[in-house]
Amino acid sequence: MANLQGNTSSTVHQEYLSAAVEIARKAGEEIRTTFQLKKTIEIKSSPVDLVTETDQKVEKLIISFLQNKFPDHSFIGEESTEAGSHCELTDNPTWIIDPVDGTTNFVHCFPFVAVSIGLSINKENSVGVIYNPILDEMFTAIKGGGAFCNDKPISCSKQEDICKCLAIAEVGSSRDKAHVKTKLGNIAAVIDRGAHGLRSLGSAALNMCQVARGGGDVYFEHGIHCWDMAAGAVIVTEAGGTVIDPKGGPLDLMKRNVIAASSQQLAETISSCLTHIEFPRD
Ligand code: IPD
């Protein structure tokens, strides 16, 4: 059970959070069991965009559990979308699920993989659960109720100065030459502006959790999907940070780009360093 201490949100939100935590733990057991085994791998949008049987199995497990509890809710899942399900965000409560965020890490037994479950209500990121079953870290947040890791409150660093920040970024899974060049150029630009260093965990969800717990100060990526960032957006915001569209303005979950930062000032400074890439909407 997630600790809801200090949480001022409604009982119904707490019910949603408890359900997401329960199924994230079950999904985590499956991931842990298969983590060290040899995986059967298929490729998706590019030769480095991978999927395993575990991704597909875990997504079915999560969706059937939540559908059973909340039959009127809608669902967006990474693997269901890949299999042809319609990916549409409406005002209806919508669970946005990445069964294994960090699939490449999972394939390589690099211990940064996460179950990511976000709930959007009226298009507002309302509940976020991110569970790393290998390190047994459960990050949770309800809008208005603070952010937690293993039931302990977490908060962003509040860092505003790019010259004192630890930045997190990813190259992602597109191998389009122009995209890769721009992304590497963006990393170079942030380092040139004086950032203390650059990290890359290989999981958007866990990158956002590092910002939320004050381990990193800012994370930026172009080309991710709504399921990579839905849960993390609530957790970062509730930890006192900010999530924005890299071009400025509020985060658009379906627009495939994100800056998650410990402060608005740092988010804006990072934004000014970046060359932006547009992707087709989710
Ligand atoms: C990926 C990870 C990675 C990010 C990619 C995502 P997946 O998600 O979050 O860190 O760079 O853009 O696609 O495919 O492992 O669920």
Residues whose N, C-alpha, C, O or C-beta is under 5 A from the ligand:
A	BS01	IPD	D98 V100 D101 G102 T103 T104 E170 G172 S173 G202 S203 A204 A205 G223 I224 D228
